[in-house]
Amino acid sequence: MFTFLTPAQRDALNASLVARGVTDAQFAQAQALAKEMGEQLARTCGDVLGRPVEPLDFVRDVLGVEGAGRLLVCALREVTGRPDLYRDAL
């Protein structure tokens, strides 16, 4: 999901998640859940439009970077049972 991050950005993300008590397994589970949610949203959008919508196109064109991040954060909340990690960071 985050293949576009540089090694330094990946390290910073990992450190931030560890500081918030998120394990590697939880993050991997959240990524899988976010992917599943994105695929379902794309299918639903495609049903409404009457044509197939690829999940990557949906995320890029509809959710954008911020929306995709929120999708992952929602999945993290679901997996960890913790409040929204965006708010925890403030």
Contacts in CASP RR format, 6 or more apart in sequence:
PFRMAT RR
TARGET T0000
AUTHOR 0000-0000-0000
METHOD contacts of the structure
MODEL  1
MFTFLTPAQRDALNASLVARGVTDAQFAQAQALAKEMGEQLARTCGDVLG
RPVEPLDFVRDVLGVEGAGRLLVCALREVTGRPDLYRDAL
1 31 0 8 1.000
1 34 0 8 1.000
1 35 0 8 1.000
1 72 0 8 1.000
2 10 0 8 1.000
2 13 0 8 1.000
5 13 0 8 1.000
14 24 0 8 1.000
16 89 0 8 1.000
17 27 0 8 1.000
20 82 0 8 1.000
20 85 0 8 1.000
20 88 0 8 1.000
20 89 0 8 1.000
21 80 0 8 1.000
22 30 0 8 1.000
22 76 0 8 1.000
22 80 0 8 1.000
22 85 0 8 1.000
26 76 0 8 1.000
26 79 0 8 1.000
26 80 0 8 1.000
27 76 0 8 1.000
29 79 0 8 1.000
30 72 0 8 1.000
30 75 0 8 1.000
30 76 0 8 1.000
30 78 0 8 1.000
30 79 0 8 1.000
30 80 0 8 1.000
31 72 0 8 1.000
31 75 0 8 1.000
33 75 0 8 1.000
33 78 0 8 1.000
33 79 0 8 1.000
34 68 0 8 1.000
34 71 0 8 1.000
34 72 0 8 1.000
34 74 0 8 1.000
34 75 0 8 1.000
35 55 0 8 1.000
37 71 0 8 1.000
37 74 0 8 1.000
37 75 0 8 1.000
38 55 0 8 1.000
38 58 0 8 1.000
38 59 0 8 1.000
38 71 0 8 1.000
39 55 0 8 1.000
41 55 0 8 1.000
41 58 0 8 1.000
41 62 0 8 1.000
41 63 0 8 1.000
42 53 0 8 1.000
42 54 0 8 1.000
42 55 0 8 1.000
42 57 0 8 1.000
42 58 0 8 1.000
42 59 0 8 1.000
43 53 0 8 1.000
45 53 0 8 1.000
45 58 0 8 1.000
45 62 0 8 1.000
46 52 0 8 1.000
46 53 0 8 1.000
59 67 0 8 1.000
59 68 0 8 1.000
59 71 0 8 1.000
63 70 0 8 1.000
63 71 0 8 1.000
70 86 0 8 1.000
73 84 0 8 1.000
73 85 0 8 1.000
73 86 0 8 1.000
74 84 0 8 1.000
76 82 0 8 1.000
76 85 0 8 1.000
77 83 0 8 1.000
77 84 0 8 1.000
77 85 0 8 1.000
82 88 0 8 1.000
END
